[in-house]
């Protein structure tokens, strides 16, 4: 949806960039946790990331439905 309507609706562009930032950040955190599996703490990190991802998606969807722009915590801003 973001790729097709980002030029037409500014709010879709803002939300899409924030979600894309979160997806890239989550990928980076997952790689780090996968590497940390060697030390024994990576599996816990992956489980926490999965839980946080579900929670953030639900909160973001509810806020977007209410017309509120919500910045995902822990998200690295690649796109502004």
Backbone as CSV, one residue per row, in Angstrom:
resi,resn,N_x,N_y,N_z,CA_x,CA_y,CA_z,C_x,C_y,C_z
1,UNK,0.823,-1.184,0.000,0.000,0.000,0.000,0.871,1.252,0.000
2,UNK,1.950,1.213,0.775,2.809,2.386,0.859,3.455,2.682,-0.485
3,UNK,3.907,1.653,-1.173,4.611,1.848,-2.451,3.709,2.449,-3.521
4,UNK,2.422,2.164,-3.466,1.529,2.640,-4.516,0.862,3.971,-4.200
5,UNK,0.692,4.311,-2.923,-0.048,5.538,-2.578,0.772,6.564,-1.813
6,UNK,2.066,6.349,-1.669,2.870,7.281,-0.877,2.920,8.685,-1.472
7,UNK,2.789,8.811,-2.778,2.816,10.127,-3.415,1.476,10.851,-3.346
8,UNK,0.415,10.118,-3.091,-0.915,10.703,-3.097,-1.401,11.107,-1.708
9,UNK,-1.040,10.345,-0.688,-1.505,10.603,0.675,-0.289,10.731,1.588
10,UNK,-0.118,11.910,2.174,1.050,12.180,3.011,1.069,11.290,4.255
11,UNK,-0.076,11.044,4.851,-0.134,10.210,6.059,0.312,8.776,5.765
12,UNK,-0.069,8.256,4.630,0.365,6.900,4.259,1.878,6.875,4.100
13,UNK,2.439,7.928,3.544,3.892,8.010,3.381,4.588,8.041,4.739
14,UNK,4.088,8.841,5.661,4.695,8.927,7.007,4.636,7.587,7.729
15,UNK,3.458,6.959,7.727,3.304,5.672,8.408,4.139,4.591,7.723
16,UNK,4.167,4.612,6.407,4.940,3.612,5.666,6.429,3.698,5.952
17,UNK,6.946,4.927,5.999,8.370,5.099,6.314,8.676,4.609,7.723
18,UNK,7.790,4.904,8.667,8.032,4.474,10.047,7.997,2.951,10.147
19,UNK,7.060,2.328,9.468,6.984,0.864,9.495,8.204,0.255,8.819
20,UNK,8.632,0.835,7.702,9.815,0.332,7.009,11.058,0.490,7.879
21,UNK,11.172,1.611,8.588,12.274,1.801,9.541,12.257,0.707,10.599
22,UNK,11.067,0.378,11.114,10.959,-0.652,12.130,11.357,-2.017,11.572
23,UNK,10.946,-2.311,10.343,11.287,-3.604,9.741,12.802,-3.756,9.564
24,UNK,13.460,-2.703,9.127,14.916,-2.756,8.973,15.591,-2.887,10.334
25,UNK,15.112,-2.125,11.314,15.665,-2.196,12.670,15.480,-3.587,13.252
26,UNK,14.290,-4.165,13.076,14.014,-5.506,13.580,14.941,-6.533,12.927
27,UNK,15.210,-6.368,11.639,16.125,-7.265,10.941,17.529,-7.178,11.540
28,UNK,17.994,-5.969,11.805,19.322,-5.779,12.405,19.370,-6.399,13.794
29,UNK,18.330,-6.146,14.613,18.289,-6.722,15.964,18.233,-8.252,15.910
30,UNK,17.542,-8.790,14.921,17.460,-10.250,14.787,18.806,-10.851,14.413
31,UNK,19.544,-10.184,13.547,20.884,-10.671,13.187,21.788,-10.666,14.416
32,UNK,21.725,-9.602,15.189,22.539,-9.518,16.408,22.156,-10.632,17.378
33,UNK,20.861,-10.867,17.555,20.414,-11.927,18.464,20.821,-13.302,17.957
34,UNK,20.783,-13.486,16.648,21.200,-14.764,16.081,22.686,-15.018,16.355
35,UNK,23.486,-13.987,16.234,24.916,-14.112,16.547,25.114,-14.401,18.037
36,UNK,24.274,-13.794,18.871,24.399,-13.988,20.323,23.905,-15.348,20.799
37,UNK,23.332,-16.135,19.920,22.925,-17.492,20.308,24.139,-18.289,20.774
38,UNK,25.293,-17.973,20.218,26.542,-18.644,20.622,26.801,-18.427,22.112
39,UNK,26.463,-17.231,22.621,26.673,-16.931,24.038,25.527,-17.395,24.918
40,UNK,24.461,-17.872,24.321,23.346,-18.403,25.097,22.226,-17.423,25.369
41,UNK,22.382,-16.169,25.000,21.337,-15.186,25.282,20.563,-14.794,24.023
42,UNK,21.008,-15.280,22.892,20.382,-14.891,21.626,18.983,-15.425,21.444
43,UNK,18.738,-16.630,21.925,17.403,-17.212,21.779,16.379,-16.403,22.567
44,UNK,16.742,-15.982,23.741,15.853,-15.125,24.537,15.617,-13.799,23.818
45,UNK,16.662,-13.271,23.218,16.538,-12.024,22.467,15.592,-12.163,21.293
46,UNK,15.662,-13.281,20.578,14.765,-13.513,19.447,13.313,-13.641,19.907
47,UNK,13.108,-14.301,21.028,11.753,-14.430,21.559,11.188,-13.076,21.981
48,UNK,12.011,-12.277,22.627,11.584,-10.940,23.039,11.292,-10.077,21.820
49,UNK,12.135,-10.163,20.800,11.905,-9.406,19.571,10.594,-9.800,18.896
50,UNK,10.302,-11.085,18.888,9.041,-11.546,18.284,7.842,-10.989,19.048
51,UNK,7.907,-11.016,20.359,6.820,-10.480,21.182,6.671,-8.974,20.999
52,UNK,7.787,-8.264,21.029,7.763,-6.810,20.838,7.211,-6.460,19.465
53,UNK,7.579,-7.228,18.450,7.100,-6.963,17.096,5.578,-7.054,17.025
54,UNK,5.001,-8.086,17.606,3.545,-8.246,17.599,2.878,-7.092,18.341
55,UNK,3.421,-6.732,19.488,2.849,-5.640,20.280,2.932,-4.317,19.527
56,UNK,4.088,-4.030,18.938,4.255,-2.772,18.202,3.324,-2.698,16.991
57,UNK,3.151,-3.802,16.291,2.271,-3.810,15.128,0.832,-3.531,15.551
58,UNK,0.398,-4.147,16.633,-0.967,-3.916,17.109,-1.175,-2.465,17.545
59,UNK,-0.235,-1.934,18.307,-0.347,-0.547,18.755,-0.320,0.399,17.563
60,UNK,0.598,0.165,16.631,0.700,1.019,15.455,-0.554,0.984,14.605
61,UNK,-1.160,-0.193,14.457,-2.382,-0.309,13.655,-3.542,0.430,14.310
62,UNK,-3.669,0.297,15.616,-4.753,0.994,16.326,-4.557,2.498,16.253
63,UNK,-3.331,2.944,16.471,-3.063,4.393,16.404,-3.279,4.940,14.995
64,UNK,-2.835,4.210,13.973,-3.028,4.662,12.597,-4.510,4.724,12.251
65,UNK,-5.278,3.770,12.755,-6.718,3.770,12.516,-7.385,4.989,13.163
66,UNK,-6.830,5.431,14.301,-7.352,6.617,14.981,-6.809,7.912,14.392
67,UNK,-5.915,7.808,13.412,-5.341,8.992,12.776,-4.167,9.580,13.531
68,UNK,-3.589,8.803,14.438,-2.459,9.259,15.253,-1.177,8.654,14.691
69,UNK,-0.166,9.500,14.501,1.133,9.014,14.040,1.919,8.531,15.248
70,UNK,2.344,7.270,15.219,3.054,6.678,16.344,4.440,6.242,15.910
71,UNK,5.451,6.728,16.605,6.827,6.314,16.323,7.127,5.033,17.095
72,UNK,7.598,4.036,16.364,7.932,2.767,16.997,9.151,2.959,17.891
73,UNK,9.036,2.607,19.165,10.219,2.677,20.029,11.269,1.676,19.519
74,UNK,12.521,1.962,19.750,13.647,1.119,19.333,13.879,1.118,17.837
75,UNK,13.137,1.941,17.101,13.279,1.985,15.659,14.375,2.971,15.278
76,UNK,15.286,2.521,14.425,16.349,3.377,13.922,15.786,4.133,12.725
77,UNK,15.984,5.431,12.674,15.406,6.239,11.607,16.323,6.248,10.384
78,UNK,16.024,5.400,9.424,16.743,5.369,8.150,16.108,6.322,7.163
79,UNK,14.779,6.390,7.178,14.017,7.271,6.294,13.338,8.327,7.136
80,UNK,13.445,9.573,6.709,12.836,10.656,7.489,11.636,11.203,6.799
